[in-house]
Amino acid sequence: MPGGPPVPEVLAAEADWLVLDEVPAGSPSREHAAEFGRRLAALHAAGAPAFGAPPPGGAVEARIGGTAMRNVPGDSWPEWFAEHRIQAYVERADLPERRVFDEVCARLSELAGPPEPPARLHGDLWSGNVLWSSTGVWLIDPAAHGGHRETDLAMLTLFGLPHLETVLAAYDEVAPLADGRRARVPLHQLFPLLVHAVLFGGGYGHQAVAAAHSALAQRPITEP
């Protein structure tokens, strides 16, 4: 993606293995963090035909980590996110409570903040897929699809990243985020938490339920 974060070249691939070009090793720095924030904004700004749209040439039946992820296009982010990124995983996860997710889905239009066009997401943007190099920040292992740009940023926040505030500040300078973004972080973290609950169970189900309650507790931004 021109202007976006660099990705290593795929040298060879089979069903159960992948060989990538080597990324030069490096340490996290504020300079590279700021550049990453700007490049991530450029990736998102490339856009997508619809929420859930696969990348060019990508498949509808995709993967995120070790589980399935369906790239089914939708015009409305709240409705699409409820069906394909919350309910699809609630049905398969071991959760201590389920009713709270029904309430989140029913209120998503209210909780989602101002409408945004579909962004081109990395889709699995946890710190393990962010490589700090001597030449900058590189990304690997995407679960790319059209989505809400705050979902990528919330995943960075969920699993932590060196110089995260520098990344977010640089991003916001290039592509300002709507008021109330921090209050919406738990809402956007539901997708990765539910995926982890499906894959690993344990405490991730409890974390997903806690995030759902936090999302419902926010005070939505209203127009003056």
C-alpha positions, 0 to 999 in steps of 0.5 A: 500500500503506497504510504502505508507501513511496509510488509515483508515480501512473501518468498514461498507459501504452502498450506501450513508454512510461510517464508517471508523476507527478513526484516532488519532487527531494531529497537522501538523508538519514538521517531519510528513510532510517529512514522508508524502512526502516520503510515497506519493512517495512510493505510486506513485512508486507502479505504475499502468498498464496504465494511467486511470487504476482503482485500483485492483478490482476498477470500470471503472465507478468511482466517484470523489466527487459528479460527475462521473470519468471514469477510461478508460486505455490509453498508452499515458498520454497527449492523455489520460489526454486530453480526459478523464480529460480535455474534459470530464469535459469541455463538462459539466462545465459552462465556460466563455471560451472553445477554450483555452482548445482545444489549451491545448489539442492540445499542451499537448505532448509539455506541458507535460514534459518528459514522465513518467510511470503511477503512482498510484494516490490518485486522489483527494489529496486536504487538506481535504483528508489529516489527520494530526494525532499524528502518522503521515499523513493519507489519506482518500476518494481517487479517485484512478487511474493510472496517472501522479504523478505531478497531485497529487502534483498539487492538494496539491498546489491548495488547500494548505497544512501545510508544503507543501514545506517540503512535496515536498522536501522530495518527491523529495529526494526519487523520483526526479521530472523532471525539469520544474515541477512548470511551469506545475502545472497549467496544472495538476490543470486543472482536479480538477478545471474542476471537481469543475466547474462541481460540483459548478460552480461560480468562478471555471470555471474562475479559470480553464480558467486562469489555461489553459492560464497559462499552455499555457504560460509556456516555455517547457523544451527542450533537450540540 
